[in-house]
Amino acid sequence: MAPTRDVLYLLTLLLLTIVCSITAQSDQLSDEEIKRKCGFSLKEIHDCKYAKCLNASIICTAKKTEQTADDISNCQMEQCMLTRKECESPLNKYLSKEEQCEGDHFTDTDSKCLITSRGSMDALTTCKHNGYLVDKRVCFESEWKRRIEAHALNELNEHAITKEAEQCAYNTCFQRVEDCLSSHHSEIAKNPGSKRKFNLDQCAYIAVDYPHECEQIKSISGCVDSLQQCIKKHPAPPPSPPIPIGIIVGAVVGVLVVAGGGALLYMRHKKTGPFRRPGNPSA
């Protein structure tokens, strides 16, 4: 039996509460201690999101145009996710640009999935899981390519790697990164609160049990081989042959001789005055 609209609406509100909430549990740290160390309050962030989500619900419900329950629910999803970004902005202060990008994209994915896939928990989880993998790839592409270049230089002694080889390695090697992270993203999609905790040293939420090996080139099966194959497939052009040192020295000496001779002639001309033919005294 398909769920009724009222059941879906309540499920949506329940999921919204889960997604928009921020856990107050932070390894027994007091909010005062967090505010003193980090400059922001987790309770204030939570209260901000709660109040603004309530206000968004009132605004969406009070619209004058004809609305279905789904219209109101979709409006609430979109508005609450916007306030989530706004209220959590203090947390971005200590994050890298890639981490900020990932957080914002995860929020957008949550919003989209809550609107398009709220018919069942399985559909919602699958939508979020797939979206998180895309978000990770988008936000960390430049960082992962930097790691490819660093590994090629430091481990493979390749001082130049073409953009084609870099893209080839990224497409093949880091496809396995997504496969490696798949299980972790499934857990986040099911229960995001269980996979993060607040860290006072970093003044940010960090992932619990994050599989860091999934992002290390040496740890990913076949990644190094893929990189080597891509470099062979798209080699860098050979460097221009160096000019022989003898030619360089000869050219420098020649320039100096010519310049020195010109200066000597100029000095003689300046000292003796204009040239006169013999036997032609001046007037």
Disulfide bonds with the S-S distance in Angstrom:
Cys38-Cys203 2.12
Cys48-Cys87 1.95
Cys60-Cys75 1.89
Cys101-Cys139 2.06
Cys113-Cys127 2.02
Cys168-Cys230 2.03
Cys173-Cys223 1.58
Cys180-Cys214 1.91
